[in-house]
Amino acid sequence: MNTYPNPYMMFDGMTTEEFAFLQQATAALTENQQRYFINIYGGKRRNPQDIMLATLLGFVGVSGVQRFMTDQIGMGLVYFFTAGFCFIGTIVDLINYKNIANDYNKEMAFESFNIAKMSN
């Protein structure tokens, strides 16, 4: 039995924007497809606080970890070799860490939705 009133609330760091997007995106799925979606999405989703902590690593020597975490390998390499654009890019990412996480999570929700929709 599900102990949560809404299954999406079990994700840590869930923003209201992400919550609304997930409810709207999965409205057309059956109950079994929604369960499958939650399992897939839960494995791919990134917590905004994890993105923030990875961005903070950029100030102590390893810039670009947040970009690697969100599958932006090219930007991660640029950040790594330029010390986060001389820390300016790292500061910008620190300010926008929720947007980085939300953008990545939306992509993963779309991907997970397509996988769940193909299942029975």
C-alpha positions as CSV (number, residue, x, y, z in Angstrom):
1,M,0.0,0.0,0.0
2,N,1.3,3.5,-0.9
3,T,1.9,5.6,2.3
4,Y,2.2,8.8,0.3
5,P,-0.9,10.7,-0.8
6,N,0.8,11.3,-4.1
7,P,3.6,9.1,-5.4
8,Y,5.7,12.1,-6.7
9,M,6.1,13.4,-3.1
10,M,8.5,10.7,-2.3
11,F,11.2,12.4,-4.4
12,D,13.6,14.5,-2.3
13,G,13.8,18.2,-3.3
14,M,10.7,18.1,-5.4
15,T,9.8,21.7,-6.5
16,T,6.3,22.8,-7.2
17,E,7.1,23.4,-10.8
18,E,8.4,19.8,-11.2
19,F,5.4,18.4,-9.3
20,A,2.9,20.2,-11.6
21,F,4.9,19.2,-14.7
22,L,4.9,15.5,-13.6
23,Q,1.2,15.5,-12.8
24,Q,0.3,17.0,-16.2
25,A,2.7,14.8,-18.1
26,T,1.5,11.5,-16.6
27,A,-2.2,12.2,-16.6
28,A,-2.7,10.1,-19.8
29,L,-1.0,7.0,-18.4
30,T,-2.7,4.1,-16.8
31,E,-2.0,3.1,-13.2
32,N,0.5,0.4,-14.2
33,Q,2.2,2.8,-16.6
34,Q,2.4,5.5,-13.9
35,R,4.1,3.0,-11.6
36,Y,6.5,2.1,-14.3
37,F,7.1,5.8,-15.0
38,I,7.9,6.5,-11.3
39,N,10.4,3.6,-11.2
40,I,12.2,4.8,-14.3
41,Y,12.0,8.5,-13.5
42,G,13.2,7.9,-9.9
43,G,16.4,6.4,-11.2
44,K,17.1,9.2,-13.7
45,R,16.1,12.2,-11.7
46,R,18.6,14.6,-10.1
47,N,17.9,16.3,-6.8
48,P,18.5,20.1,-6.9
49,Q,20.4,20.0,-3.7
50,D,22.8,17.4,-5.2
51,I,23.4,19.8,-8.2
52,M,24.1,22.6,-5.7
53,L,26.6,20.5,-3.8
54,A,28.3,19.5,-7.1
55,T,28.5,23.1,-8.1
56,L,30.1,24.0,-4.8
57,L,32.9,21.5,-5.6
58,G,33.9,23.9,-8.4
59,F,35.2,26.3,-5.8
60,V,37.6,23.7,-4.3
61,G,39.2,22.4,-7.5
62,V,36.8,20.2,-9.5
63,S,34.7,22.5,-11.7
64,G,32.0,21.1,-14.0
65,V,30.8,18.1,-11.9
66,Q,27.2,19.5,-12.0
67,R,27.4,19.5,-15.8
68,F,28.6,15.9,-16.0
69,M,25.7,14.9,-13.6
70,T,23.2,16.4,-16.1
71,D,24.7,14.7,-19.1
72,Q,26.3,18.0,-20.5
73,I,29.7,16.4,-21.1
74,G,31.0,19.1,-23.4
75,M,30.2,21.9,-20.9
76,G,31.6,19.8,-18.1
77,L,34.9,19.5,-19.9
78,V,35.0,23.2,-20.7
79,Y,34.3,24.0,-17.0
80,F,36.9,21.5,-15.9
81,F,39.7,22.9,-18.1
82,T,38.9,26.6,-17.6
83,A,38.2,26.4,-13.8
84,G,34.5,27.0,-14.3
85,F,35.2,29.9,-16.7
86,C,37.4,31.5,-14.1
87,F,34.7,30.8,-11.4
88,I,32.2,33.0,-13.2
89,G,30.3,30.1,-14.8
90,T,30.4,28.3,-11.4
91,I,28.9,31.3,-9.7
92,V,26.2,31.5,-12.4
93,D,25.4,27.8,-12.0
94,L,25.3,28.1,-8.2
95,I,22.6,30.8,-8.6
96,N,20.7,28.7,-11.2
97,Y,21.1,25.2,-9.8
98,K,17.4,24.7,-9.5
99,N,16.9,25.6,-13.2
100,I,19.7,23.2,-14.2
101,A,18.0,20.4,-12.2
102,N,14.5,21.2,-13.5
103,D,15.6,21.3,-17.1
104,Y,17.4,17.9,-16.7
105,N,14.5,16.4,-14.8
106,K,12.0,17.5,-17.5
107,E,14.1,15.8,-20.2
108,M,14.3,12.6,-18.1
109,A,10.5,12.8,-17.4
110,F,9.9,13.0,-21.2
111,E,12.2,10.1,-21.8
112,S,10.6,8.1,-19.0
113,F,7.1,8.9,-20.2
114,N,7.9,7.6,-23.7
115,I,9.3,4.3,-22.2
116,A,6.3,3.9,-19.9
117,K,3.8,4.7,-22.7
118,M,5.3,1.8,-24.7
119,S,4.8,-0.6,-21.9
120,N,1.5,-2.4,-21.3
